[in-house]
Amino acid sequence: MDAFDYKLGELFCETVPVEDVARRYGTPVIIYSAAALRENLGRVRAAFAGLDPQIRIPAASLPSPGVMRLLTAEGCGVAADSGGELERAWLAKAPMGDVHFAGVGKSDDEIRAALDGIYSPLFQAGVTVDGRPPYYRGPTGWLVAESLDEIERIAMIAGSLRVNCRIAVRLNTALEVPPGEPVCDADADSKFGVSPSIAIEAFRRFEFRQHVRLAGLASHVGQRSLDVETYTAGIRRLYETAREIRAAGFDINLICLGGGLPAIGTNTTGSPLGPYAEAITPIVKGFEVDRLTIQPGLPIAAGAGLLVVSVREIKPAEDRNIVVCDTGLDPAGRPAEVDGCRLVWPVKTEPGLEPPRPGVERLDTTGLDWYDLVGPTAHDTDTIGRSRLIPRIRPGDLLAIFDAGACARRAVSRGNDHTLPAEVLVEGRHMAPLRPRAGLIEQIAPELGPLEKL
């Protein structure tokens, strides 16, 4: 990715030295490239141009409203999976009609906030965007329901507010699979979505229910980057269910294809999205809907951000050195398909020891050593990477963890009160702070008041 490039052994984000960002805002720090975000968005649109879908950015992949604003200004909507992400979508200036609100276990308050901005916690706190409070933002475009019980609750809450809403049912395409069809076994045990038969039952059960209108289907194809065949089979099952529902006399106005697409990362040559778009085009084009959406969080976000950490100490082991950094990565927040660290390399190195360009150069091991990169918590699970062959490093050096734009904030280990990283957006020669690095006081402040009463 040209947005992150080495020049004479020094890593730059666009035209800004990464070391300058780290020294100014401290480490750990997540650095996003505005150029990379726009470029990846363009590559997604080019790959799916034949289908012309509307793009919804998953808030989980880019939680900072400052980053999301860049993409909503480019015409993207937002997919939110919690009440907090719903508020971040509004702060990002996303038109609420372009927001999908999904997520398992929505609370009643979160549903109220999606249906009426006056119930936003930001409204109670007096927060405004462009001088307007959440009361003026309007309802969320679509609520994505995960179960029949949830639809029942949405109907009751919408009735109490005297508003109407549109619902899309999330379909787990790994359930009720015909023999011989490809399927990701892990998704069959997933908590997300319902089976095709339950989705059809939902449309029948709530056909005449006031205040809710079921008129869409959303796909659950898993959070991992699937192979083309498995991905296509899931989309095919989604459309087979949509045809059955439409044949029963119900409207299908929205189809959300969800995510499941591979990242466009540092190790990616060309666009990996073309085969996916080509494979599903005959399926999608045979079924007309008012609105078709996709949620390409990984393709847009992963390669557009890197996590920079500092080396605190190095200690030798039997066949490698153990490098202790000022933060680690939690495997629970680090999806296996991204790994949070496809490439780890010093921010500054000797000219000629820059990382090889994928598909162009082979790794020359001269001047490289084996390292295990770990975090400072009291758990062995906060590993950044094991058995990494990288240039020799010393305490105080900065390391860049590439392709972390889609997962860095949630992957950073929070054990032992270690803090979340700062976040910075680089555009050209400019650095825009998005989030300060949280200190200990900010973390324990909510606990200080109750102590005075003990």
GUZAMAR-45940 format. One record per residue (C-alpha): residue in three letters; x, y, z; residue number from 1. Coordinates in steps of 0.001 Angstrom, whole numbers, plus 500000, padded with zeros to 6 digits. Each point is the difference from the previous one (the first is absolute). Example, Ala and Ser with C-alpha at 12.3 -4.5 7.8 and 13.67 -1.06 7.14 Angstrom:
2
   nudo        x        y        z   zaba
    ALA   512300   495500   507800      1
    SER   501370   503440   499340      2
END
This chain:
454
   nudo        x        y        z   zaba
    MET   500000   500000   500000      1
    ASP   501606   503252   498841      2
    ALA   498398   501896   502893      3
    PHE   502454   498220   502327      4
    ASP   503396   499915   498365      5
    TYR   503663   499888   500976      6
    LYS   502378   502664   498717      7
    LEU   503677   499391   500684      8
    GLY   499107   497730   502904      9
    GLU   497389   502288   501618     10
    LEU   496271   499251   499955     11
    PHE   497644   502723   498826     12
    CYS   496222   500279   500151     13
    GLU   499282   501958   496840     14
    THR   502535   502863   500406     15
    VAL   500311   499899   503810     16
    PRO   502749   497983   501737     17
    VAL   498318   497408   502225     18
    GLU   502617   500702   502670     19
    ASP   498804   503620   500184     20
    VAL   496436   498852   500672     21
    ALA   501117   497575   502710     22
    ARG   502229   502545   501732     23
    ARG   497269   502635   499955     24
    TYR   497065   497895   501189     25
    GLY   501791   497194   501853     26
    THR   499699   496263   499602     27
    PRO   498110   497867   499517     28
    VAL   498381   501955   497195     29
    ILE   497801   499001   497059     30
    ILE   500757   501985   496850     31
    TYR   497433   500136   497203     32
    SER   500751   501191   496484     33
    ALA   497240   502063   498381     34
    ALA   501402   499175   496558     35
    ALA   499930   496255   500725     36
    LEU   496420   500161   501267     37
    ARG   498835   501768   496852     38
    GLU   502050   497721   497769     39
    ASN   498608   496836   501580     40
    LEU   496467   501368   499790     41
    GLY   500594   500649   496307     42
    ARG   501277   496449   499502     43
    VAL   496880   498593   501662     44
    ARG   497751   502128   497798     45
    ALA   501921   499019   496889     46
    ALA   499780   496292   500813     47
    PHE   496231   500134   500584     48
    ALA   499205   502653   497385     49
    GLY   497814   497579   498053     50
    LEU   497686   499598   503016     51
    ASP   500108   503642   501174     52
    PRO   499442   499194   503691     53
    GLN   499757   502584   502754     54
    ILE   502939   499702   502380     55
    ARG   499500   499854   503750     56
    ILE   503182   500270   502073     57
    PRO   499873   497731   503081     58
    ALA   500598   502291   502965     59
    ALA   501920   497179   501691     60
    SER   502706   500173   497328     61
    LEU   500486   503782   500259     62
    PRO   498505   501095   503329     63
    SER   501483   503505   500011     64
    PRO   497350   502502   498826     65
    GLY   502820   502069   498501     66
    VAL   500950   497188   497618     67
    MET   496392   499126   499249     68
    ARG   499302   503630   499081     69
    LEU   502540   499732   497209     70
    LEU   498104   497034   498535     71
    THR   496478   501328   500572     72
    ALA   501127   503132   498142     73
    GLU   500801   497631   497116     74
    GLY   496403   498737   499992     75
    CYS   500242   496977   502308     76
    GLY   497455   499045   502633     77
    VAL   500745   498219   503277     78
    ALA   499175   496563   501421     79
    ALA   499701   500178   503799     80
    ASP   499896   497007   502326     81
    SER   499362   501756   503321     82
    GLY   498504   503134   501464     83
    GLY   503470   501486   500354     84
    GLU   500762   499381   496324     85
    LEU   496643   501537   499116     86
    GLU   501067   503198   501765     87
    ARG   503375   499901   498245     88
    ALA   498212   499758   496646     89
    TRP   498116   503211   500775     90
    LEU   503184   501738   501183     91
    ALA   501544   498972   496667     92
    LYS   497227   501968   498255     93
    ALA   498534   496927   498373     94
    PRO   496404   500621   498875     95
    MET   498009   497769   502330     96
    GLY   498006   498695   497048     97
    ASP   503302   498494   498805     98
    VAL   500676   498227   503309     99
    HIS   499264   496321   500638    100
    PHE   499635   499082   503664    101
    ALA   500742   496324   500638    102
    GLY   501549   498085   502882    103
    VAL   498962   497183   502317    104
    GLY   498279   500857   503283    105
    LYS   498992   503602   499329    106
    SER   498731   501664   503172    107
    ASP   496650   501782   500098    108
    ASP   501821   503323   500374    109
    GLU   502112   499293   496916    110
    ILE   496884   499209   497974    111
    ARG   498374   503225   501213    112
    ALA   503087   501964   498971    113
    ALA   499849   498409   496536    114
    LEU   496328   500893   499641    115
    ASP   500130   503525   501447    116
    GLY   503077   502171   500587    117
    ILE   498516   501541   503130    118
    TYR   500907   496776   501814    119
    SER   503665   500369   499073    120
    PRO   502285   500247   503057    121
    LEU   501810   502744   498091    122
    PHE   496765   501994   499924    123
    GLN   499800   499839   503780    124
    ALA   503617   501225   500180    125
    GLY   499327   502950   497695    126
    VAL   502281   498804   497168    127
    THR   499388   501573   496600    128
    VAL   501251   499530   496451    129
    ASP   500050   503148   497868    130
    GLY   497977   501654   502774    131
    ARG   497225   497407   500004    132
    PRO   499301   497456   502757    133
    PRO   499132   496343   499278    134
    TYR   496287   500856   500185    135
    TYR   500263   501290   496422    136
    ARG   501894   497064   498571    137
    GLY   496991   497837   499137    138
    PRO   499534   496248   500307    139
    THR   502456   497348   498883    140
    GLY   499344   498851   496435    141
    TRP   499789   496286   500774    142
    LEU   500024   497878   503113    143
    VAL   501551   496585   499364    144
    ALA   498289   497436   502240    145
    GLU   501745   496896   501295    146
    SER   497003   498023   501311    147
    LEU   496216   499820   500229    148
    ASP   500151   501154   503610    149
    GLU   501927   503092   498965    150
    ILE   497434   500881   497330    151
    GLU   497302   499700   502669    152
    ARG   501881   502418   502266    153
    ILE   500588   502448   497157    154
    ALA   496282   499945   499192    155
    MET   499048   500700   503621    156
    ILE   502507   502843   500363    157
    ALA   499050   501535   496643    158
    GLY   496356   499853   501086    159
    SER   500757   501759   503270    160
    LEU   501776   502759   498056    161
    ARG   497263   500087   497352    162
    VAL   502503   499648   497158    163
    ASN   500398   497558   497133    164
    CYS   503219   498243   499004    165
    ARG   501403   497738   497321    166
    ILE   501635   496725   500959    167
    ALA   502397   497733   498148    168
    VAL   500385   496475   501340    169
    ARG   503588   498800   500318    170
    LEU   500431   496611   498383    171
    ASN   502672   497554   501113    172
    THR   500869   498378   496696    173
    ALA   501875   497179   501755    174
    LEU   496712   498538   501298    175
    GLU   497705   497578   498138    176
    VAL   502605   499458   497286    177
    PRO   499196   497424   497290    178
    PRO   502361   497008   499882    179
    GLY   503150   500673   498007    180
    GLU   499764   503791   500250    181
    PRO   503131   501812   501284    182
    VAL   499635   501460   503487    183
    CYS   502268   501385   502689    184
    ASP   499465   497655   502941    185
    ALA   500865   502673   502562    186
    ASP   497084   502128   498798    187
    ALA   497521   497193   500613    188
    ASP   500547   500467   503746    189
    SER   499864   503778   499764    190
    LYS   497635   502064   502152    191
    PHE   499234   502284   497053    192
    GLY   496890   499775   497881    193
    VAL   497321   497380   499487    194
    SER   499447   497070   497670    195
    PRO   498130   500443   496690    196
    SER   496868   498295   501374    197
    ILE   499906   502333   503020    198
    ALA   500482   503010   497725    199
    ILE   496993   498964   497932    200
    GLU   497983   499431   503173    201
    ALA   500893   503520   501151    202
    PHE   498494   501567   496884    203
    ARG   496794   498007   500501    204
    ARG   499696   500605   503730    205
    PHE   500434   503776   499809    206
    GLU   498185   500626   496717    207
    PHE   497180   501965   501618    208
    ARG   501834   501233   503088    209
    GLN   499759   503751   500498    210
    HIS   503086   502236   500077    211
    VAL   502400   497458   498441    212
    ARG   500429   499063   496369    213
    LEU   502237   497115   499032    214
    ALA   501357   500779   496553    215
    GLY   503643   498942   499854    216
    LEU   502570   497273   500491    217
    ALA   503549   500391   501271    218
    SER   502718   497410   499648    219
    HIS   502252   498463   502608    220
    VAL   502977   498472   498213    221
    GLY   502404   500180   502918    222
    GLN   502735   502461   500922    223
    ARG   502814   498063   498367    224
    SER   501134   500473   496429    225
    LEU   498441   497011   498279    226
    ASP   501055   498350   496800    227
    VAL   497988   500991   496949    228
    GLU   498069   496735   499798    229
    THR   498797   500074   503605    230
    TYR   499166   503697   499802    231
    THR   498029   499530   496791    232
    ALA   498074   497041   501429    233
    GLY   498929   502151   502962    234
    ILE   498779   502788   497714    235
    ARG   498149   497445   497875    236
    ARG   498157   498676   503087    237
    LEU   499141   503567   500988    238
    TYR   498357   500627   496633    239
    GLU   498240   496640   499957    240
    THR   498348   500981   503290    241
    ALA   499156   503438   498614    242
    ARG   498297   498433   496981    243
    GLU   497991   497669   502208    244
    ILE   498861   502914   502169    245
    ARG   499058   502082   496959    246
    ALA   498158   497044   498455    247
    ALA   497921   499800   503195    248
    GLY   498772   503526   499306    249
    PHE   502300   502098   502191    250
    ASP   502107   502987   498969    251
    ILE   503780   499863   499966    252
    ASN   501255   503562   499574    253
    LEU   503446   499598   501552    254
    ILE   502710   497392   499604    255
    CYS   503114   500469   502133    256
    LEU   502865   497770   498890    257
    GLY   501923   500683   503220    258
    GLY   503762   499580   500219    259
    GLY   502217   496931   499738    260
    LEU   502263   501549   497352    261
    PRO   503807   499800   500227    262
    ALA   502181   502903   501055    263
    ILE   501906   502158   497541    264
    GLY   503245   500025   501935    265
    THR   503715   500501   499817    266
    ASN   500495   496468   498714    267
    THR   497265   500327   497379    268
    THR   500965   500212   496341    269
    GLY   497239   501371   497818    270
    SER   496408   499950   501208    271
    PRO   498794   496812   501692    272
    LEU   496363   501069   499662    273
    GLY   499496   499472   496262    274
    PRO   499423   496210   500167    275
    TYR   497419   500465   502767    276
    ALA   498052   502613   498041    277
    GLU   500150   497979   496788    278
    ALA   498776   496839   501734    279
    ILE   496922   501569   501606    280
    THR   498983   502322   497150    281
    PRO   497753   497446   498198    282
    ILE   498268   499233   503327    283
    VAL   499468   503604   501042    284
    LYS   498965   501381   496606    285
    GLY   497224   497457   499698    286
    PHE   498107   501487   502956    287
    GLU   499092   503687   499905    288
    VAL   499675   501959   503264    289
    ASP   499712   503671   500861    290
    ARG   503193   499945   502028    291
    LEU   503034   497716   499910    292
    THR   502697   500560   502627    293
    ILE   503385   498524   500928    294
    GLN   502159   500449   503096    295
    PRO   503658   499810   498890    296
    GLY   501650   500857   503308    297
    LEU   503181   497983   499529    298
    PRO   500685   500991   496378    299
    ILE   499730   503711   500790    300
    ALA   501428   500224   503500    301
    ALA   502642   497314   500532    302
    GLY   502775   501259   497735    303
    ALA   499211   503664   500691    304
    GLY   501331   499964   503554    305
    LEU   503032   498863   501929    306
    LEU   500692   499642   503704    307
    VAL   503291   501410   501266    308
    VAL   501459   498646   503249    309
    SER   503217   500649   501921    310
    VAL   502541   497361   500998    311
    ARG   500508   500006   503764    312
    GLU   502489   497200   500432    313
    ILE   501557   497041   498236    314
    LYS   501014   496763   501663    315
    PRO   501641   496987   498371    316
    ALA   498361   496578   499853    317
    GLU   501440   496729   498703    318
    ASP   499627   500619   496265    319
    ARG   498572   503511   499785    320
    ASN   499581   503271   501868    321
    ILE   496862   500979   501893    322
    VAL   499017   503605   499355    323
    VAL   497732   501593   502616    324
    CYS   497982   502889   498513    325
    ASP   497856   502636   501689    326
    THR   496839   498270   498862    327
    GLY   498921   496551   498858    328
    LEU   497160   498580   497949    329
    ASP   497104   498085   501497    330
    PRO   499088   496958   497878    331
    ALA   496340   500397   500981    332
    GLY   499893   503305   498108    333
    ARG   502339   498989   497207    334
    PRO   498209   498078   497246    335
    ALA   502059   497133   498633    336
    GLU   499639   501168   496408    337
    VAL   501622   503351   500789    338
    ASP   502328   498797   502770    339
    GLY   500613   503650   500865    340
    CYS   503614   499664   498866    341
    ARG   500534   498643   496502    342
    LEU   503169   502053   499928    343
    VAL   501966   501374   502970    344
    TRP   503044   502108   499181    345
    PRO   502073   502737   501649    346
    VAL   498854   503525   499204    347
    LYS   503636   500900   499275    348
    THR   502578   497571   498672    349
    GLU   503138   499987   497934    350
    PRO   499490   500862   496320    351
    GLY   499734   496741   498136    352
    LEU   498270   498229   502909    353
    GLU   496517   501237   499126    354
    PRO   497327   497277   499845    355
    PRO   499708   498302   496607    356
    ARG   497124   500989   497768    357
    PRO   497531   497096   499753    358
    GLY   500088   498118   496745    359
    VAL   502999   502021   498826    360
    GLU   502918   499312   502317    361
    ARG   501201   497126   502137    362
    LEU   501051   500468   503613    363
    ASP   503763   500264   500379    364
    THR   500817   498657   503472    365
    THR   503351   501812   500235    366
    GLY   499954   502249   503060    367
    LEU   496766   498504   501366    368
    ASP   499379   498213   503314    369
    TRP   497230   497811   501392    370
    TYR   497687   501673   502515    371
    ASP   496909   499273   502058    372
    LEU   498055   503238   500434    373
    VAL   497878   500159   503149    374
    GLY   498116   502488   502149    375
    PRO   500527   501029   503644    376
    THR   496946   498399   501622    377
    ALA   500000   497090   502428    378
    HIS   498636   497667   497305    379
    ASP   501818   498027   497307    380
    THR   497150   500666   497585    381
    ASP   500954   503625   499239    382
    THR   502386   498911   497251    383
    ILE   500527   502275   497019    384
    GLY   501843   497386   497988    385
    ARG   502241   496986   500499    386
    SER   503006   498873   497994    387
    ARG   500271   503279   498114    388
    LEU   503071   500511   497851    389
    ILE   500641   503757   500044    390
    PRO   502956   502428   500140    391
    ARG   501857   500246   503299    392
    ILE   498244   502226   502491    393
    ARG   500889   501642   503315    394
    PRO   498055   501289   503022    395
    GLY   498284   503256   499128    396
    ASP   499536   499117   496329    397
    LEU   496607   500385   498367    398
    LEU   498286   497093   498251    399
    ALA   497247   500317   497406    400
    ILE   497263   497354   499967    401
    PHE   498467   500209   496549    402
    ASP   496460   499182   498864    403
    ALA   498589   500765   503446    404
    GLY   497522   502664   498891    405
    ALA   496946   497764   500388    406
    CYS   500742   498526   503397    407
    ALA   502733   501861   501881    408
    ARG   497843   501735   502600    409
    ARG   498109   496909   501068    410
    ALA   503038   497752   499660    411
    VAL   502255   501999   502307    412
    SER   500241   498113   503281    413
    ARG   498368   501810   502938    414
    GLY   501308   497660   502704    415
    ASN   501528   501468   503177    416
    ASP   498524   503447   499255    417
    HIS   502087   500582   496901    418
    THR   498516   502769   497905    419
    LEU   498401   500332   496595    420
    PRO   502215   501508   497296    421
    ALA   499775   503495   498647    422
    GLU   498561   500358   496499    423
    VAL   501204   502402   497305    424
    LEU   498863   500651   496431    425
    VAL   502658   501066   497503    426
    GLU   498976   501833   496849    427
    GLY   502814   501233   497820    428
    ARG   502313   501921   502310    429
    HIS   497452   500475   502763    430
    MET   499449   498008   503200    431
    ALA   496531   500125   501584    432
    PRO   499654   498495   503504    433
    LEU   496850   497890   500242    434
    ARG   500306   498556   503477    435
    PRO   502520   500714   502774    436
    ARG   501823   497145   501631    437
    ALA   498018   499192   503131    438
    GLY   501948   500237   503253    439
    LEU   499489   498260   503311    440
    ILE   497972   502877   501466    441
    GLU   497463   499853   497169    442
    GLN   499605   496264   500546    443
    ILE   499524   500011   503762    444
    ALA   498159   503330   500352    445
    PRO   496511   498363   500018    446
    GLU   501117   497825   502929    447
    LEU   501255   502830   502220    448
    GLY   496601   501406   500999    449
    PRO   498612   496790   501536    450
    LEU   503203   499615   502032    451
    GLU   499172   503156   501975    452
    LYS   496769   498378   501234    453
    LEU   501642   496863   501327    454
END
